[in-house]
Amino acid sequence: MQPKEPELRLIKPDDIPAVVRLMEKIGWNHPVEQTKQYIGWGGSGSFCLAFADEIVATAIALKYNQRLAWVGLVISDPDYQRRGFARRLMNHVMSYLEGVESVMLDASVAGFPIYDKMGFQSLYKINAYCGTPQVYELPSSVRAMTEADIEAVVSMDCKTHGIARPHIIRWLFETGKSYVTTENGLITGYAFTKRFGDTLRAIAWNANSRNAADHILRACSTEAAQGNFHLRINVPEPNIIASDLAEAHQLTIERYVTRMVYGQPPPGKMGEQYGIITFMTG
């Protein structure tokens, strides 16, 4: 006989296939290896509600440091709606993150009311641009990222995100393709790409100028077109240049999430990012 209430516990390595199935149930397409990485980054902040091996809700708190933490993969099984599972997990997550100055997340339309009632403040929208890519002739300033570029890329990411994330940047470099554009030997822009089903996502898109940003986007678009993928980028609404470039590439907004913060205003200049990494990491 199933217990009346699920157990709140840490997500175990053996739970990963069940977590992937739960995501598929709500239409999320995250590969097993990427899900495993998210849970690993969360570590002791990767929580679930479960009836034995049946995962019915998840929430992962990625604690970068005492200045900033990110909450993601907040999922509740559609078969167990209106039982307060997401709220129960979020209360636990916030207790776990007590003392962190800024707790952030990217809220779906469905999840927004929960976070709003908990005291999270809305910052701006993240618009998911999607569409059919094109093949471009790329300028000589654009090339594949190399190991020697990582330090400069981490530094640029730190300026926008407010903290250094070398472990995440390195993981992106090692598990997908990546591009940089340079001027006088210095990196002026970069992006990584990851494949999700029939879609290529351009992520961690960052640049010092419109031209650099456009050249990087053209590289991502060319990769997507040559692989017969759709192209997707999650763009912070305050970055008008990024939105203009996405629309110039004939990408349209498919959906949006709301970036929210609990506590102090966020560090860095996150609204100046051209394309975020994921809703799990910011």
Secondary structure by P-SEA (a helix, b strand, c coil): ccccccccccccccaaaaaaaaaaaacccccaaaaaaaaaaacccccccccccccccccccccccccbbbbccccccccccccaaaaaaaaaaaaaaccccbbbbbbcccaaaaaaaacccccccccccccbbbbbbcccccccccccaaaaaaaaaaaaaccccaaaaaaaaaccccccccccccccccbbbbbcccbbbbcccccccaaaaaaaaaaaaaaaaaacbbbbbbccccaaaaaaaaaaabbbbcbbbbbbcccccccccccccccccccccc
